[in-house]
Amino acid sequence: MKTVLAVAFGGAIGALGRYYAVGWAERLLNHWLGPGFPYGTLAVNIIGSFALGVLVESLALAFSIAPELRLLLVVGMLGGFTTFSAFSLDVVLLIERGDSLRAAFYVLGSVGLSVGGLFAGLRVMRWVLA
């Protein structure tokens, strides 16, 4: 039961964080770059991947925490923050609007920059904790 509550509580925090971060990024980037692109989802996927890299490397090299806390942070909070179901929906909507070039850029940008964010998070923590 503690495990379920930890994931649920973390998920609630992550989902709220996602809601506010997407709104903020959409307002900011729509103003700078123009509307019609899922900037918010792209931003949270990159930020979440970096955060996951930082967290995973910190837990592997420097910190030992209770399993429930790990589930709260990794599965709940970051899982709620960086769901890729929103990513899939955004891709389909771009394609259905006939914007295949933007859809391709979004797929490549999301995957490439998120993986890059994870590597960057790992590297930062290896540097900080070494």
Buried (B, 14 or more C-beta within 10 A) or exposed (E): EEEEEBBEBBBEBBBEBBBEBBEEBBEEBBEEEEEEBBBBBBBBBBBBBBBBBBBBBBBEEEEEEEEBEBBBBBBBBBBBBBBBEBBEEBBEEBBEEEBEEBBEBBBEBBBEBBEBBBEBBBEBBEEEEE
